[in-house]
Amino acid sequence: MIDTPSLAPALAAVKAAFPAAAPRIGLVLGSGWSDVASAFDKLGELSYADIPGYGAATVVGHAGKLVWCRAAGVETFLFMGRRHYYEGIGWNPVALPAFLLKSLGAKAMFLTNAAGGVNADWAPGDLMLIEDHINMMGVTPLLGAHDPFWGPRFPDQSHVYDRDLQRLLRKAAQAAAIPLRAGIYLAGTGPTYETPAEIRAWRALGADAVGMSTVPEAMLGNAAGLRILGLSCITNMASGILDQPLTHEEVTETTRRSMANMRALIAQFWNELGAANTL
Ligand code: HPA
């Protein structure tokens, strides 16, 4: 359940730090994605610790700061690190990027993550455009009294991931000659990795990748009227596919190896975004 009025001090802190900020889009950098920030020209930065209610990101591979920046003429908020439901901190910190972006007039939110590969034809290091998702968290951030900030009582989810932005990401991948998979992201709560039986079940349900994030933010952003885009780095094969334990070190090691592609794809997407002038 989100207590939206209590997010106001966070918005005030961001406005005080960046009085001239008018981001068109936000980019949430998940586990291992932080180095993509070098594709942007920084205008300012604010530690998450200085954003009331956001706190410090606690997961290795998450830098924990908000960067106000620009690339290809597109003003952007970079969320370097995200807060997760499994941290036990409630939904407010998870909802904050969408809240700040919508409150500051941004039109879109681009969500990145590290994910396990459920599709056995894929390999660690592959990048996957999220076409749709399955919420296996057993909860939703929209539980509770209806707050019109987050759209209608029963938000439509026919196209959570914006089709024009998906087209633009595919175009960017082609232009930068970076292979791009596309598929379905399934979110569990974590913080455990899955059992092999869960992965078999979820593959049968249509999942291509599995993770512990992104779905709540996508649901909220979509409900609030932001155009959503999602991109996963497949950092490991999901549980039971290979006979080896899953570790966060493997996740961060794979993103290190794939960083050149991740950064080039993001940089080219911002070029396309600037040229298309759609936000
Ligand atoms: N499962 C869940 N979350 C993940 C995984 C995984 O295999 N890899 C990276 N994040």
py3Dmol code that shows the C-alpha trace and the ligand (Angstrom):
import py3Dmol

protein = """\
ATOM      1  CA  MET A   1       0.000   0.000   0.000  1.00  0.00           C
ATOM      2  CA  ILE A   2       1.393   3.405  -0.966  1.00  0.00           C
ATOM      3  CA  ASP A   3       1.004   6.450   1.276  1.00  0.00           C
ATOM      4  CA  THR A   4       1.265   9.001  -1.543  1.00  0.00           C
ATOM      5  CA  PRO A   5       1.037  12.226   0.562  1.00  0.00           C
ATOM      6  CA  SER A   6       4.076  11.086   2.547  1.00  0.00           C
ATOM      7  CA  LEU A   7       6.141  11.147  -0.675  1.00  0.00           C
ATOM      8  CA  ALA A   8       5.860  14.970  -0.823  1.00  0.00           C
ATOM      9  CA  PRO A   9       9.044  15.683   1.231  1.00  0.00           C
ATOM     10  CA  ALA A  10      11.046  13.585  -1.244  1.00  0.00           C
ATOM     11  CA  LEU A  11       9.718  15.687  -4.123  1.00  0.00           C
ATOM     12  CA  ALA A  12      10.547  18.861  -2.183  1.00  0.00           C
ATOM     13  CA  ALA A  13      14.129  17.664  -1.619  1.00  0.00           C
ATOM     14  CA  VAL A  14      14.604  16.905  -5.317  1.00  0.00           C
ATOM     15  CA  LYS A  15      13.146  20.274  -6.334  1.00  0.00           C
ATOM     16  CA  ALA A  16      15.441  22.037  -3.829  1.00  0.00           C
ATOM     17  CA  ALA A  17      18.498  20.198  -5.150  1.00  0.00           C
ATOM     18  CA  PHE A  18      17.630  20.655  -8.842  1.00  0.00           C
ATOM     19  CA  PRO A  19      15.387  23.757  -9.046  1.00  0.00           C
ATOM     20  CA  ALA A  20      15.559  23.907 -12.865  1.00  0.00           C
ATOM     21  CA  ALA A  21      14.975  20.195 -13.485  1.00  0.00           C
ATOM     22  CA  ALA A  22      12.320  19.214 -16.037  1.00  0.00           C
ATOM     23  CA  PRO A  23      13.104  15.577 -16.921  1.00  0.00           C
ATOM     24  CA  ARG A  24      11.338  14.077 -19.947  1.00  0.00           C
ATOM     25  CA  ILE A  25      12.181  10.517 -18.933  1.00  0.00           C
ATOM     26  CA  GLY A  26      13.610   8.525 -16.029  1.00  0.00           C
ATOM     27  CA  LEU A  27      16.021   5.614 -16.301  1.00  0.00           C
ATOM     28  CA  VAL A  28      16.131   3.177 -13.394  1.00  0.00           C
ATOM     29  CA  LEU A  29      19.460   1.344 -13.341  1.00  0.00           C
ATOM     30  CA  GLY A  30      19.151  -2.081 -11.747  1.00  0.00           C
ATOM     31  CA  SER A  31      21.814  -4.470 -10.476  1.00  0.00           C
ATOM     32  CA  GLY A  32      25.059  -4.005 -12.385  1.00  0.00           C
ATOM     33  CA  TRP A  33      23.691  -1.277 -14.674  1.00  0.00           C
ATOM     34  CA  SER A  34      25.284   1.744 -12.927  1.00  0.00           C
ATOM     35  CA  ASP A  35      28.169   2.244 -15.390  1.00  0.00           C
ATOM     36  CA  VAL A  36      25.640   3.076 -18.109  1.00  0.00           C
ATOM     37  CA  ALA A  37      25.561   6.506 -16.420  1.00  0.00           C
ATOM     38  CA  SER A  38      28.713   7.441 -18.334  1.00  0.00           C
ATOM     39  CA  ALA A  39      26.549   7.749 -21.474  1.00  0.00           C
ATOM     40  CA  PHE A  40      24.949  10.892 -19.974  1.00  0.00           C
ATOM     41  CA  ASP A  41      26.145  14.444 -19.313  1.00  0.00           C
ATOM     42  CA  LYS A  42      25.622  15.101 -15.639  1.00  0.00           C
ATOM     43  CA  LEU A  43      23.825  18.265 -14.516  1.00  0.00           C
ATOM     44  CA  GLY A  44      23.635  17.392 -10.819  1.00  0.00           C
ATOM     45  CA  GLU A  45      23.395  14.524  -8.361  1.00  0.00           C
ATOM     46  CA  LEU A  46      21.670  13.784  -5.076  1.00  0.00           C
ATOM     47  CA  SER A  47      22.388  10.857  -2.776  1.00  0.00           C
ATOM     48  CA  TYR A  48      19.367   8.667  -1.994  1.00  0.00           C
ATOM     49  CA  ALA A  49      20.294   9.219   1.658  1.00  0.00           C
ATOM     50  CA  ASP A  50      19.319  12.883   1.168  1.00  0.00           C
ATOM     51  CA  ILE A  51      15.883  12.057  -0.259  1.00  0.00           C
ATOM     52  CA  PRO A  52      13.466  11.686   2.683  1.00  0.00           C
ATOM     53  CA  GLY A  53      11.876   8.239   2.721  1.00  0.00           C
ATOM     54  CA  TYR A  54      14.133   6.859   0.019  1.00  0.00           C
ATOM     55  CA  GLY A  55      17.011   5.874   2.250  1.00  0.00           C
ATOM     56  CA  ALA A  56      20.174   4.155   1.095  1.00  0.00           C
ATOM     57  CA  ALA A  57      20.132   1.425  -1.525  1.00  0.00           C
ATOM     58  CA  THR A  58      21.483  -1.619   0.237  1.00  0.00           C
ATOM     59  CA  VAL A  59      22.139  -4.055  -2.594  1.00  0.00           C
ATOM     60  CA  VAL A  60      25.629  -4.580  -4.003  1.00  0.00           C
ATOM     61  CA  GLY A  61      25.744  -3.205  -7.555  1.00  0.00           C
ATOM     62  CA  HIS A  62      23.344  -0.352  -6.728  1.00  0.00           C
ATOM     63  CA  ALA A  63      25.078   3.041  -6.445  1.00  0.00           C
ATOM     64  CA  GLY A  64      22.295   4.830  -4.506  1.00  0.00           C
ATOM     65  CA  LYS A  65      21.992   8.254  -6.095  1.00  0.00           C
ATOM     66  CA  LEU A  66      19.726  10.278  -8.339  1.00  0.00           C
ATOM     67  CA  VAL A  67      21.532  11.934 -11.242  1.00  0.00           C
ATOM     68  CA  TRP A  68      20.004  14.788 -13.194  1.00  0.00           C
ATOM     69  CA  CYS A  69      21.507  14.593 -16.658  1.00  0.00           C
ATOM     70  CA  ARG A  70      21.077  14.884 -20.394  1.00  0.00           C
ATOM     71  CA  ALA A  71      21.907  12.837 -23.488  1.00  0.00           C
ATOM     72  CA  ALA A  72      21.108  13.714 -27.111  1.00  0.00           C
ATOM     73  CA  GLY A  73      19.254  16.760 -25.810  1.00  0.00           C
ATOM     74  CA  VAL A  74      16.843  14.668 -23.718  1.00  0.00           C
ATOM     75  CA  GLU A  75      16.725  15.731 -20.086  1.00  0.00           C
ATOM     76  CA  THR A  76      16.754  12.627 -17.902  1.00  0.00           C
ATOM     77  CA  PHE A  77      16.649  11.492 -14.291  1.00  0.00           C
ATOM     78  CA  LEU A  78      18.923   8.513 -13.677  1.00  0.00           C
ATOM     79  CA  PHE A  79      17.999   6.427 -10.664  1.00  0.00           C
ATOM     80  CA  MET A  80      21.285   4.718  -9.899  1.00  0.00           C
ATOM     81  CA  GLY A  81      20.006   1.786  -7.915  1.00  0.00           C
ATOM     82  CA  ARG A  82      16.467   0.828  -6.935  1.00  0.00           C
ATOM     83  CA  ARG A  83      14.643  -0.125  -3.779  1.00  0.00           C
ATOM     84  CA  HIS A  84      12.964  -3.530  -3.745  1.00  0.00           C
ATOM     85  CA  TYR A  85       9.906  -5.000  -2.083  1.00  0.00           C
ATOM     86  CA  TYR A  86      12.083  -7.770  -0.586  1.00  0.00           C
ATOM     87  CA  GLU A  87      13.966  -5.137   1.445  1.00  0.00           C
ATOM     88  CA  GLY A  88      10.909  -5.046   3.688  1.00  0.00           C
ATOM     89  CA  ILE A  89      10.599  -1.271   3.439  1.00  0.00           C
ATOM     90  CA  GLY A  90       7.056  -1.193   2.097  1.00  0.00           C
ATOM     91  CA  TRP A  91       5.951   0.212  -1.244  1.00  0.00           C
ATOM     92  CA  ASN A  92       6.735   3.919  -0.809  1.00  0.00           C
ATOM     93  CA  PRO A  93      10.423   3.707  -1.806  1.00  0.00           C
ATOM     94  CA  VAL A  94       9.517   1.392  -4.703  1.00  0.00           C
ATOM     95  CA  ALA A  95       6.925   3.906  -5.900  1.00  0.00           C
ATOM     96  CA  LEU A  96       9.166   6.961  -5.563  1.00  0.00           C
ATOM     97  CA  PRO A  97      10.760   7.037  -9.057  1.00  0.00           C
ATOM     98  CA  ALA A  98       7.338   6.940 -10.750  1.00  0.00           C
ATOM     99  CA  PHE A  99       6.003   9.512  -8.255  1.00  0.00           C
ATOM    100  CA  LEU A 100       8.897  11.939  -8.842  1.00  0.00           C
ATOM    101  CA  LEU A 101       8.802  11.536 -12.620  1.00  0.00           C
ATOM    102  CA  LYS A 102       5.084  12.070 -12.907  1.00  0.00           C
ATOM    103  CA  SER A 103       5.165  14.976 -10.442  1.00  0.00           C
ATOM    104  CA  LEU A 104       7.929  16.707 -12.449  1.00  0.00           C
ATOM    105  CA  GLY A 105       6.121  16.281 -15.761  1.00  0.00           C
ATOM    106  CA  ALA A 106       8.187  13.450 -17.254  1.00  0.00           C
ATOM    107  CA  LYS A 107       6.452  11.328 -19.876  1.00  0.00           C
ATOM    108  CA  ALA A 108       8.297   8.013 -19.632  1.00  0.00           C
ATOM    109  CA  MET A 109      10.142   5.624 -17.344  1.00  0.00           C
ATOM    110  CA  PHE A 110      12.733   3.147 -18.620  1.00  0.00           C
ATOM    111  CA  LEU A 111      13.306   0.239 -16.224  1.00  0.00           C
ATOM    112  CA  THR A 112      16.425  -1.944 -16.373  1.00  0.00           C
ATOM    113  CA  ASN A 113      17.273  -5.011 -14.351  1.00  0.00           C
ATOM    114  CA  ALA A 114      19.383  -8.123 -14.022  1.00  0.00           C
ATOM    115  CA  ALA A 115      17.387 -11.289 -14.610  1.00  0.00           C
ATOM    116  CA  GLY A 116      17.749 -15.037 -14.713  1.00  0.00           C
ATOM    117  CA  GLY A 117      17.253 -16.673 -18.098  1.00  0.00           C
ATOM    118  CA  VAL A 118      14.248 -19.008 -18.076  1.00  0.00           C
ATOM    119  CA  ASN A 119      14.280 -19.439 -21.854  1.00  0.00           C
ATOM    120  CA  ALA A 120      16.857 -22.226 -22.212  1.00  0.00           C
ATOM    121  CA  ASP A 121      17.861 -21.060 -25.709  1.00  0.00           C
ATOM    122  CA  TRP A 122      19.355 -17.903 -24.273  1.00  0.00           C
ATOM    123  CA  ALA A 123      22.731 -17.249 -22.632  1.00  0.00           C
ATOM    124  CA  PRO A 124      24.125 -15.012 -19.898  1.00  0.00           C
ATOM    125  CA  GLY A 125      24.953 -11.602 -21.341  1.00  0.00           C
ATOM    126  CA  ASP A 126      21.895 -11.502 -23.622  1.00  0.00           C
ATOM    127  CA  LEU A 127      19.795  -8.342 -23.472  1.00  0.00           C
ATOM    128  CA  MET A 128      16.002  -8.750 -23.436  1.00  0.00           C
ATOM    129  CA  LEU A 129      13.408  -6.142 -24.311  1.00  0.00           C
ATOM    130  CA  ILE A 130      10.475  -6.703 -21.930  1.00  0.00           C
ATOM    131  CA  GLU A 131       7.356  -7.160 -24.055  1.00  0.00           C
ATOM    132  CA  ASP A 132       5.073  -8.002 -21.149  1.00  0.00           C
ATOM    133  CA  HIS A 133       5.264  -9.313 -17.608  1.00  0.00           C
ATOM    134  CA  ILE A 134       3.784 -11.805 -15.177  1.00  0.00           C
ATOM    135  CA  ASN A 135       3.331 -10.687 -11.584  1.00  0.00           C
ATOM    136  CA  MET A 136       4.122 -13.676  -9.342  1.00  0.00           C
ATOM    137  CA  MET A 137       4.799 -11.535  -6.289  1.00  0.00           C
ATOM    138  CA  GLY A 138       1.405 -12.335  -4.832  1.00  0.00           C
ATOM    139  CA  VAL A 139       1.009  -8.648  -3.975  1.00  0.00           C
ATOM    140  CA  THR A 140       0.530  -5.381  -5.808  1.00  0.00           C
ATOM    141  CA  PRO A 141       1.549  -1.851  -4.803  1.00  0.00           C
ATOM    142  CA  LEU A 142      -1.940  -0.652  -5.789  1.00  0.00           C
ATOM    143  CA  LEU A 143      -3.691  -2.466  -2.912  1.00  0.00           C
ATOM    144  CA  GLY A 144      -5.597  -0.136  -0.640  1.00  0.00           C
ATOM    145  CA  ALA A 145      -7.756   2.938  -0.907  1.00  0.00           C
ATOM    146  CA  HIS A 146      -7.972   4.353  -4.420  1.00  0.00           C
ATOM    147  CA  ASP A 147      -5.633   7.308  -4.978  1.00  0.00           C
ATOM    148  CA  PRO A 148      -6.305   9.071  -8.319  1.00  0.00           C
ATOM    149  CA  PHE A 149      -2.616  10.024  -8.556  1.00  0.00           C
ATOM    150  CA  TRP A 150      -2.107   6.411  -9.667  1.00  0.00           C
ATOM    151  CA  GLY A 151      -4.831   6.469 -12.295  1.00  0.00           C
ATOM    152  CA  PRO A 152      -8.199   4.740 -12.250  1.00  0.00           C
ATOM    153  CA  ARG A 153      -9.277   2.203  -9.629  1.00  0.00           C
ATOM    154  CA  PHE A 154      -8.822  -0.623 -12.141  1.00  0.00           C
ATOM    155  CA  PRO A 155      -5.893   0.341 -14.392  1.00  0.00           C
ATOM    156  CA  ASP A 156      -5.779  -1.156 -17.884  1.00  0.00           C
ATOM    157  CA  GLN A 157      -2.701  -3.315 -18.468  1.00  0.00           C
ATOM    158  CA  SER A 158      -3.252  -4.307 -22.119  1.00  0.00           C
ATOM    159  CA  HIS A 159      -0.008  -2.546 -23.089  1.00  0.00           C
ATOM    160  CA  VAL A 160       2.057  -1.884 -19.984  1.00  0.00           C
ATOM    161  CA  TYR A 161       5.202  -1.536 -22.120  1.00  0.00           C
ATOM    162  CA  ASP A 162       4.812   1.299 -24.628  1.00  0.00           C
ATOM    163  CA  ARG A 163       4.794  -0.026 -28.184  1.00  0.00           C
ATOM    164  CA  ASP A 164       6.380   3.075 -29.769  1.00  0.00           C
ATOM    165  CA  LEU A 165       9.229   3.048 -27.263  1.00  0.00           C
ATOM    166  CA  GLN A 166       9.710  -0.694 -27.885  1.00  0.00           C
ATOM    167  CA  ARG A 167      10.004   0.043 -31.605  1.00  0.00           C
ATOM    168  CA  LEU A 168      12.544   2.753 -30.850  1.00  0.00           C
ATOM    169  CA  LEU A 169      14.619   0.362 -28.714  1.00  0.00           C
ATOM    170  CA  ARG A 170      14.595  -2.268 -31.470  1.00  0.00           C
ATOM    171  CA  LYS A 171      15.663   0.425 -33.935  1.00  0.00           C
ATOM    172  CA  ALA A 172      18.487   1.489 -31.606  1.00  0.00           C
ATOM    173  CA  ALA A 173      19.671  -2.116 -31.254  1.00  0.00           C
ATOM    174  CA  GLN A 174      19.733  -2.484 -35.016  1.00  0.00           C
ATOM    175  CA  ALA A 175      21.569   0.805 -35.523  1.00  0.00           C
ATOM    176  CA  ALA A 176      24.177  -0.088 -32.893  1.00  0.00           C
ATOM    177  CA  ALA A 177      24.417  -3.721 -34.136  1.00  0.00           C
ATOM    178  CA  ILE A 178      23.586  -5.105 -30.694  1.00  0.00           C
ATOM    179  CA  PRO A 179      21.608  -8.370 -30.557  1.00  0.00           C
ATOM    180  CA  LEU A 180      18.340  -7.875 -28.684  1.00  0.00           C
ATOM    181  CA  ARG A 181      16.068 -10.644 -27.396  1.00  0.00           C
ATOM    182  CA  ALA A 182      12.450  -9.918 -26.541  1.00  0.00           C
ATOM    183  CA  GLY A 183      10.204 -11.727 -24.114  1.00  0.00           C
ATOM    184  CA  ILE A 184       8.227 -12.005 -20.917  1.00  0.00           C
ATOM    185  CA  TYR A 185       9.648 -10.994 -17.528  1.00  0.00           C
ATOM    186  CA  LEU A 186       8.244 -12.701 -14.459  1.00  0.00           C
ATOM    187  CA  ALA A 187       8.735 -11.167 -11.013  1.00  0.00           C
ATOM    188  CA  GLY A 188       8.821 -13.110  -7.759  1.00  0.00           C
ATOM    189  CA  THR A 189       9.290 -11.434  -4.397  1.00  0.00           C
ATOM    190  CA  GLY A 190      12.804 -12.753  -3.725  1.00  0.00           C
ATOM    191  CA  PRO A 191      15.107 -12.500  -1.888  1.00  0.00           C
ATOM    192  CA  THR A 192      15.667 -16.210  -2.461  1.00  0.00           C
ATOM    193  CA  TYR A 193      16.516 -17.354  -5.929  1.00  0.00           C
ATOM    194  CA  GLU A 194      13.926 -19.751  -7.283  1.00  0.00           C
ATOM    195  CA  THR A 195      13.730 -23.525  -7.022  1.00  0.00           C
ATOM    196  CA  PRO A 196      14.155 -25.587 -10.207  1.00  0.00           C
ATOM    197  CA  ALA A 197      10.486 -26.620  -9.909  1.00  0.00           C
ATOM    198  CA  GLU A 198       9.394 -22.974  -9.835  1.00  0.00           C
ATOM    199  CA  ILE A 199      11.444 -22.225 -12.930  1.00  0.00           C
ATOM    200  CA  ARG A 200       9.929 -25.207 -14.785  1.00  0.00           C
ATOM    201  CA  ALA A 201       6.454 -24.072 -13.770  1.00  0.00           C
ATOM    202  CA  TRP A 202       7.064 -20.470 -14.785  1.00  0.00           C
ATOM    203  CA  ARG A 203       8.546 -21.495 -18.134  1.00  0.00           C
ATOM    204  CA  ALA A 204       5.319 -23.418 -18.760  1.00  0.00           C
ATOM    205  CA  LEU A 205       3.422 -20.220 -17.933  1.00  0.00           C
ATOM    206  CA  GLY A 206       5.323 -18.305 -20.595  1.00  0.00           C
ATOM    207  CA  ALA A 207       8.172 -16.620 -18.739  1.00  0.00           C
ATOM    208  CA  ASP A 208      11.466 -15.989 -20.558  1.00  0.00           C
ATOM    209  CA  ALA A 209      13.261 -14.243 -17.689  1.00  0.00           C
ATOM    210  CA  VAL A 210      12.836 -14.036 -13.935  1.00  0.00           C
ATOM    211  CA  GLY A 211      13.706 -11.372 -11.392  1.00  0.00           C
ATOM    212  CA  MET A 212      12.717  -9.637  -8.173  1.00  0.00           C
ATOM    213  CA  SER A 213      11.849  -6.140  -9.384  1.00  0.00           C
ATOM    214  CA  THR A 214      10.520  -3.989 -12.234  1.00  0.00           C
ATOM    215  CA  VAL A 215       6.942  -5.305 -12.288  1.00  0.00           C
ATOM    216  CA  PRO A 216       5.683  -3.113  -9.405  1.00  0.00           C
ATOM    217  CA  GLU A 217       7.318  -0.014 -10.913  1.00  0.00           C
ATOM    218  CA  ALA A 218       5.934  -0.837 -14.361  1.00  0.00           C
ATOM    219  CA  MET A 219       2.438  -1.352 -12.930  1.00  0.00           C
ATOM    220  CA  LEU A 220       2.569   1.944 -11.062  1.00  0.00           C
ATOM    221  CA  GLY A 221       4.102   3.958 -13.889  1.00  0.00           C
ATOM    222  CA  ASN A 222       1.616   2.576 -16.393  1.00  0.00           C
ATOM    223  CA  ALA A 223      -1.309   3.271 -14.087  1.00  0.00           C
ATOM    224  CA  ALA A 224      -0.056   6.816 -13.520  1.00  0.00           C
ATOM    225  CA  GLY A 225       0.152   7.447 -17.275  1.00  0.00           C
ATOM    226  CA  LEU A 226       3.922   7.191 -17.811  1.00  0.00           C
ATOM    227  CA  ARG A 227       5.090   5.403 -20.946  1.00  0.00           C
ATOM    228  CA  ILE A 228       7.055   2.360 -19.785  1.00  0.00           C
ATOM    229  CA  LEU A 229      10.003   0.577 -21.330  1.00  0.00           C
ATOM    230  CA  GLY A 230      11.841  -2.411 -19.817  1.00  0.00           C
ATOM    231  CA  LEU A 231      15.216  -3.997 -20.556  1.00  0.00           C
ATOM    232  CA  SER A 232      16.771  -7.004 -18.813  1.00  0.00           C
ATOM    233  CA  CYS A 233      20.345  -8.196 -18.838  1.00  0.00           C
ATOM    234  CA  ILE A 234      20.203 -11.976 -18.593  1.00  0.00           C
ATOM    235  CA  THR A 235      22.965 -12.445 -16.036  1.00  0.00           C
ATOM    236  CA  ASN A 236      22.639 -16.168 -15.331  1.00  0.00           C
ATOM    237  CA  MET A 237      20.591 -19.142 -16.368  1.00  0.00           C
ATOM    238  CA  ALA A 238      17.704 -19.575 -13.919  1.00  0.00           C
ATOM    239  CA  SER A 239      17.723 -22.224 -11.220  1.00  0.00           C
ATOM    240  CA  GLY A 240      18.002 -25.835 -12.359  1.00  0.00           C
ATOM    241  CA  ILE A 241      19.045 -25.116 -15.949  1.00  0.00           C
ATOM    242  CA  LEU A 242      22.737 -25.538 -15.150  1.00  0.00           C
ATOM    243  CA  ASP A 243      24.065 -27.662 -12.319  1.00  0.00           C
ATOM    244  CA  GLN A 244      25.542 -24.762 -10.370  1.00  0.00           C
ATOM    245  CA  PRO A 245      24.420 -22.522  -7.500  1.00  0.00           C
ATOM    246  CA  LEU A 246      23.181 -18.992  -8.233  1.00  0.00           C
ATOM    247  CA  THR A 247      25.059 -16.073  -6.690  1.00  0.00           C
ATOM    248  CA  HIS A 248      24.889 -12.288  -6.827  1.00  0.00           C
ATOM    249  CA  GLU A 249      28.588 -12.316  -7.820  1.00  0.00           C
ATOM    250  CA  GLU A 250      27.674 -14.087 -11.071  1.00  0.00           C
ATOM    251  CA  VAL A 251      25.016 -11.424 -11.668  1.00  0.00           C
ATOM    252  CA  THR A 252      27.428  -8.505 -11.267  1.00  0.00           C
ATOM    253  CA  GLU A 253      30.232 -10.293 -13.165  1.00  0.00           C
ATOM    254  CA  THR A 254      27.964 -10.823 -16.205  1.00  0.00           C
ATOM    255  CA  THR A 255      26.862  -7.190 -16.251  1.00  0.00           C
ATOM    256  CA  ARG A 256      30.533  -6.183 -16.158  1.00  0.00           C
ATOM    257  CA  ARG A 257      31.205  -8.347 -19.228  1.00  0.00           C
ATOM    258  CA  SER A 258      28.143  -7.030 -21.058  1.00  0.00           C
ATOM    259  CA  MET A 259      28.587  -3.375 -20.102  1.00  0.00           C
ATOM    260  CA  ALA A 260      29.898  -2.248 -23.505  1.00  0.00           C
ATOM    261  CA  ASN A 261      26.698  -3.524 -25.172  1.00  0.00           C
ATOM    262  CA  MET A 262      24.420  -2.228 -22.406  1.00  0.00           C
ATOM    263  CA  ARG A 263      25.967   1.228 -22.566  1.00  0.00           C
ATOM    264  CA  ALA A 264      25.991   1.379 -26.380  1.00  0.00           C
ATOM    265  CA  LEU A 265      22.340   0.320 -26.592  1.00  0.00           C
ATOM    266  CA  ILE A 266      21.252   2.896 -24.030  1.00  0.00           C
ATOM    267  CA  ALA A 267      23.319   5.644 -25.719  1.00  0.00           C
ATOM    268  CA  GLN A 268      21.820   4.818 -29.126  1.00  0.00           C
ATOM    269  CA  PHE A 269      18.311   4.663 -27.672  1.00  0.00           C
ATOM    270  CA  TRP A 270      18.750   8.195 -26.328  1.00  0.00           C
ATOM    271  CA  ASN A 271      19.962   9.269 -29.790  1.00  0.00           C
ATOM    272  CA  GLU A 272      16.783   7.800 -31.288  1.00  0.00           C
ATOM    273  CA  LEU A 273      14.705   9.440 -28.571  1.00  0.00           C
ATOM    274  CA  GLY A 274      16.284  12.821 -29.282  1.00  0.00           C
ATOM    275  CA  ALA A 275      15.757  12.441 -33.033  1.00  0.00           C
ATOM    276  CA  ALA A 276      12.178  11.171 -32.700  1.00  0.00           C
ATOM    277  CA  ASN A 277      11.309  13.969 -30.248  1.00  0.00           C
ATOM    278  CA  THR A 278       8.333  11.944 -28.979  1.00  0.00           C
ATOM    279  CA  LEU A 279       8.401  12.764 -25.264  1.00  0.00           C
TER     280      LEU A 279
END
"""
ligand_1 = """\
10
HPA
N 16.344 -15.077 -10.271
C 15.789 -13.967 -9.721
N 16.344 -12.769 -9.818
C 17.478 -12.659 -10.518
C 18.100 -13.765 -11.114
C 17.488 -15.046 -10.988
O 17.977 -16.082 -11.480
N 19.241 -13.304 -11.720
C 19.270 -11.962 -11.496
N 18.226 -11.567 -10.767
"""
view = py3Dmol.view(width=600, height=400)
view.addModel(protein, "pdb")
view.setStyle({"model": 0}, {"cartoon": {"style": "trace"}})
view.addModel(ligand_1, "xyz")
view.setStyle({"model": 1}, {"stick": {}})
view.zoomTo()
view.show()
